[in-house]
Amino acid sequence: DNRKTMKDWVEAGVDVMLVDYPCVIMDILGMKTQVEDYKPTPKKNPKNDTTQEANDNKVFFENKVDTLVETIKDEDGDKSRTAALSITILPQKYAVPPLLKLTRHRKPQTRQNAVWALGFFHDDEIISNRLQSLLQDKNAAVRRAAVFALKRLGSAQSAQTLMDMIKTETNVEVKYEIVRTLGAFGDRNAAFTLAEVLNKEKSWYLKGACVESLGQLGGNIAMKALSNILVTDAGEDAAWARDKAAWALAAMGEKAIPRLVDALRDNEEAARRRAGWAMIKIGTPAAPTLVSLLRDVKKETRDRAAQALGWIQDDYTIDALLWALKDKEPAVAVSAAWALGRIGNADALSTLEDFVHSKNEEVRENVVEATERITANTRGGKRQ
């Protein structure tokens, strides 16, 4: 608030000064605060100004583009990619024509970076057509860059070309980019092609990309392919793809429930676990199906169903879980007790108390814990 100090700093050339009242600084700078004191400068001929500005900008941009184009040709990969990135911020009408020309350069690195840069401009027929022609380039890095650029541009019209390409493409990295691009385009016509790749490919890296893209597309073809992957036991290599399959099915909602039921009945624990979490993600709509699974012939399925119901926490399921306390398999009764405790509805207390003296120690412990939890939740007026 010291005007002299402020004035000294202003005279010293300070760039920024924070003040409570702008009028203080305006006063120090001798600026007028009254609107009526403002006198606009006479306007110049806008036509002449626009023409001159356009001419000045044209020269400026053309010089910048020329410099960057030469750098994209550089042998140094980092310099070349940096120049390709820099040219993407310049106006399309100046940058694109020389980039298109560079896509015919003899050096693969130059072609690759030029193609990569084209993906950051607005889609038009000339760019899209040139990129599609580069899908046949002899260099795999250039082909991958072309696929990436088409995805960036959102050139959905190239989907069929990519579907045809993946049938003959041999490079895994290029295939990976094609698969992800088809998913990004959202064209369900690609689902059959992706399902074929998922079935035939040995690389779980590529299979995982197929799963992700099929999840984006949805539909019956995708659902069937994803459910098959969910129950495929192929060791640690398949874990990521199977996780993705479970979450993709969950995202499809109620339509995926029958497929997930099959997985809950699978002999492999990992498949049941993933299907259980997918059911939990679907939530309340999955509850009636899970309730019916409490009577399944497989104890493992009943056990997983009870656990899932505990996570969903729907009061509608209480009676079914109370019935499951009588299951002859202790593991199922334990999960039912845990689920009731997690749901936290006091209506379950009287029946739970009947099992406090169960012959099975683990069932007894879980019933006591569930009872204590429900009692605590009832007193606190909330569920945990």
C-alpha positions, 0 to 999 in steps of 0.5 A: 500500500506504499505508493512511493515503493510502488512507483519505484518498482514501476520505474525500475521496470517490474513486470507484474504487480498485485494490488488491492485496487487497480486505481492506485497503480493507474494513478501512479502511472498517470492513467485516466480512470474516467471512461469519457477521457478515452479517445479512440485513435482514428481507424485505418483502412481495414482493407489495406491493413488486412492485405498487408498483414496477410502478406506479412504473415505469408512470408513469415509462415513460408520461411518457418515452414521452409526451415522446419521442412529442411530439419525434418530431413535431418539425419538426427532423429530427435531433430527431425521429430521435433521439427515435425512436431513444431510444424503442426502448429503452423497454418494448414495451408502453409504446412500441409503441401510441403509435408505431402511432398516429404511423404515421397522422400527417399529416406524412411525417417523423413517419410515417417515424421512427415506422415506423423505430422499430417495426423495433427491437421484437419482431415481432408480428402487429399491428406486422407487419400495420400495416407491411405496410399502410404499404408502400402509403404515398404517401411513398417514405421511409415505404415504405422505412422500412416495408421496413426495419422488416420486415427488422429484425423478421424478418417473413418472412411479408411476403416475398410482399407484398414480391415483389408490391410490387417489380413496381409500385414506381417508387422505386429506393431503395425497390426496393433495400431490398426486394431486400436484405430478400428476401435477408435473409429467405432464402426461395428462392421470391424467387429468381425475382423477384430474377432478373427484377429483375436482368434488367430493371433498368438501374440497376447499383446495384439490380442489385448488390443483387440479386446480393447477395441471390441469393447469400444465397438460393442455388439453381439460379435464383440460380446461373444469374442470377449466372453471366449477370452474371459474363460481362456486360461493362457497363463500370465501372458493372457492376464491383461487381455482377460482383465480387459475382456471382463471390464469391456463386458461389464461396460456393455451392461445387462446384455452381457450378464448371460455371458458372465454367468457362463464364466461364473460357472467356469472351472478356473478360479481366475475366470470366476473372479473376473466375471464376479467383478464384472457383475459387481460393476454392472451393479443392481441389474445383475443382482437377480441373476446372482441371487439365482446363482446362489442355488447353482450346483457348483459351490464355487459359483455359489460362493462367488455369487454371494461375494458379488452380492455383498459388494453390490449391497442391494437390500433386495438380496437379503432373504436369498443370502439368509437362505444361503447361510444354510448352505452345506458348503461352509465357504458359501455360508461364510461368504453369505454372512460376510455379504449380509454384514456388508449390506448392513440391514438390521432385518438380517440380525435375527436370522444371523443370531441363529447361526452364532453357535454354528458347528463350523468355526469360520462360519461362526466367526463371520456370523458374529462379525456380520452381526457386530457390523450391522449393529454398529451400522444401525447405531451409527445410522450409516453403512460401511 
